Amino acid sequence: MNRTVWTAATVALVFTLMGCGPSAEERKVIEQFNQHEELILKGGYVKELERFEGRDDRVFIVEAEIVDEEGTPIGRLRSERVEGFGTARPRIQWYETPGVREEWNIPQRGRGRGRRD
């Protein structure tokens, strides 16, 4: 019995120390997005990140859905964050009909801009 209690307490302590939820970098990104002027003007905010994927060069690819105060999706955004430095200005796509999610139709950075072969 003592071994079971000890194991359960140890596992609980490890999970407590590891923490759950968004990392410090993710919280910074969400906070920065929610202070973005365009989101504020449209009455939207980012509740959570859909994608926060790190690359080898300490750059994170960030994607999130923008919701209104009722939680209805009204748009989405994409950006990048350099760890410990800053977040790039997001590319935002507003949905034509609130609540109806749309495929991303804004070109990725570097594609289709001024480069002609």
C-alpha positions in Angstrom: 0.0 0.0 0.0 2.8 2.4 0.9 4.5 1.8 -2.5 1.2 2.6 -4.3 0.7 5.8 -2.4 4.3 6.8 -2.9 4.1 6.2 -6.7 0.9 8.1 -7.0 2.3 11.1 -5.1 5.5 11.1 -7.2 3.5 11.0 -10.5 1.3 13.8 -9.3 4.3 15.9 -8.3 6.0 15.3 -11.6 2.9 16.4 -13.5 2.5 19.5 -11.3 6.1 20.5 -11.9 5.9 19.9 -15.6 2.7 21.9 -15.9 0.0 21.8 -18.4 -1.4 24.3 -20.8 0.4 26.7 -23.1 4.1 27.4 -22.7 5.5 30.8 -21.9 6.2 31.4 -25.6 2.6 30.5 -26.5 1.2 32.7 -23.8 3.3 35.6 -25.1 2.0 35.0 -28.7 -1.6 34.9 -27.6 -1.2 38.1 -25.6 0.4 39.9 -28.5 -2.3 38.8 -30.9 -5.0 40.0 -28.6 -3.4 43.4 -28.5 -3.3 43.6 -32.3 -5.2 46.7 -33.4 -7.1 45.0 -36.3 -8.4 42.2 -34.0 -9.5 44.8 -31.4 -11.3 46.9 -34.1 -13.2 43.8 -35.4 -14.1 42.6 -31.8 -12.1 39.4 -32.1 -9.5 37.6 -30.0 -7.4 34.5 -30.0 -8.5 32.0 -27.4 -5.9 29.3 -28.2 -3.3 28.4 -30.8 -4.2 25.7 -33.3 -0.5 25.3 -34.4 2.6 26.3 -32.5 5.3 24.3 -34.3 9.0 24.8 -33.7 11.7 24.5 -36.3 15.4 23.8 -35.8 16.2 27.5 -36.0 14.1 28.5 -32.9 11.4 29.9 -35.1 7.8 28.8 -34.4 5.1 28.6 -37.0 1.9 30.0 -35.5 -1.7 29.6 -36.6 -4.9 30.5 -34.7 -8.6 31.0 -35.1 -10.0 34.4 -34.3 -13.3 34.3 -32.4 -15.8 36.9 -31.2 -17.0 37.4 -27.6 -19.6 34.6 -28.1 -16.9 32.2 -29.3 -18.0 32.3 -32.9 -15.1 31.9 -35.4 -14.8 35.1 -37.4 -11.3 34.6 -39.0 -7.9 33.1 -38.7 -4.3 34.2 -38.6 -0.8 33.0 -39.3 2.5 34.3 -38.1 6.0 33.3 -37.0 7.7 33.8 -33.7 11.4 33.8 -33.0 12.0 32.3 -29.6 12.8 35.0 -27.0 12.7 37.8 -29.6 9.3 38.6 -31.1 6.4 37.7 -33.2 5.9 38.8 -36.8 2.9 40.8 -37.8 0.1 38.2 -38.5 -1.5 37.6 -41.8 -5.2 37.7 -41.2 -8.1 36.2 -43.1 -11.6 37.3 -42.1 -14.4 34.8 -42.8 -17.1 36.2 -45.1 -19.8 34.6 -42.9 -19.1 34.4 -39.1 -19.2 30.9 -37.9 -18.5 29.4 -41.3 -14.8 28.3 -41.4 -13.1 28.8 -44.7 -9.9 27.4 -46.2 -6.9 29.6 -46.0 -6.7 31.6 -49.3 -3.9 34.1 -48.6 -0.6 33.1 -50.2 2.2 32.0 -48.0 5.1 34.5 -47.5 7.5 34.5 -50.4 5.1 32.9 -52.8 3.7 34.9 -55.7 5.3 38.2 -54.7 7.5 39.9 -57.3 9.5 36.8 -58.3 9.3 36.0 -61.9 11.2 33.3 -63.5 
